[in-house]
Amino acid sequence: MAVIRNKKKKSKLAAMSLKKQNKLLTKLLNLEGVKVISHRQHQGIGVIIGIESNAQESVCPRCGTSSQRLHQNHRYIVKDLCWGEKQVFLEINRRQFKCSKCKKPFSEELNFVSKRRTYIKRLAKKIIQEVIDADIHNVAKKGVVTTEEIERILKDAAAELEELKPQKLIRLGIDEIALVKGQGNYCAVLIDLDKSQLIAILKGRTQEIIRETLVGWGTEILEHIEEVSIDLWQGYKNLVTNN
C-alpha cells in the first residue's frame, strides 16, 4: 500500500510541475488569449508547444451566434519565432463548435495565424524584414522557412497593404527586395521611416509601377511628405525629382 501511495504522490507532483511549466511557457510565448497545454522537444527538429484558445465560446461566422458546444478538436502545426538556436513549432488546437442556430459546425478564429498558413503572423513580419535586408534565397537558407513560404508571405503582405493608405506620412523610404540576388529580379518596397513601418510591396521596381502607387494615394497624402530616402538606383532618383 505504501508503494501505491508513493506512486500516486509522485504522479501528483509531476502533474503540478507540468502545470507550472505550461503556465511559464504561456507567459514566454506571449500570444494574447492563448494558453500552453503541452510541450516537448525533438532532437534535430526543435521545440513543439501545444496551445489552444482561452475562450470558452466562439462566434458563428454565418449568423453571429455565440456557441459553447464543442464539436471536435483539430490540431495542426505551424512555425513560430526561434528561441535562440532552437526552432519553435506550435501545435494549435483550432476547435470546432456547433452553432445552435445554424446547426452547422464552424472553426474558431485565431488572430495570430491566418487560415491555411504554415507560420504565424509575427514570424511572417520578421521574415519580411530579413528579406528586405537580404534576399529570399539567403533567408530560406537559414532553414526556418522555405522559399515557397517566403513568396507566400510577400504575396499576402502585398495584398493586405494594397488595400491600405499610409497615415500621416512625413518621411518616405523607397527600397527594394532582391527576390534572387544577382539575377536582376527585384520588387520595390515603400516604408514609413518615422514609424519604421512597411507600407507597400510592389510587383516590380519600375518608375511606372511606383508612380502608379504614389498617385493612387492621392495628393492629400503626397503633399505632406517632406523627405524621401531612396536607394542608389537612378530610377528612384528620377521618379522623385520629376514628380
Sequence and secondary structure as in RCSB ss.txt:
>XXXX:A:sequence
MAVIRNKKKKSKLAAMSLKKQNKLLTKLLNLEGVKVISHRQHQGIGVIIGIESNAQESVCPRCGTSSQRLHQNHR
YIVKDLCWGEKQVFLEINRRQFKCSKCKKPFSEELNFVSKRRTYIKRLAKKIIQEVIDADIHNVAKKGVVTTEEI
ERILKDAAAELEELKPQKLIRLGIDEIALVKGQGNYCAVLIDLDKSQLIAILKGRTQEIIRETLVGWGTEILEHI
EEVSIDLWQGYKNLVTNN
>XXXX:A:secstr
 HHHHHHHHHHHHHHHHHHHHHHHHHHHHT TTEEEEEEEEETTTEEEEEEEE  S EE TTT  EE  EEE  E
EEEEEEEETTEEEEEEEE  EEE TTT  EEE   TTS TT SB HHHHHHHHHHHHHSBHHHHHTTSSS HHHH
HHHHHHHHHHHHT   SS  EEEEEEEEEETTTTEEEEEEEETTTTEEEEE S   HHHHHHHHHHH HHHHTT 
 EEEE S HHHHHHHHT 
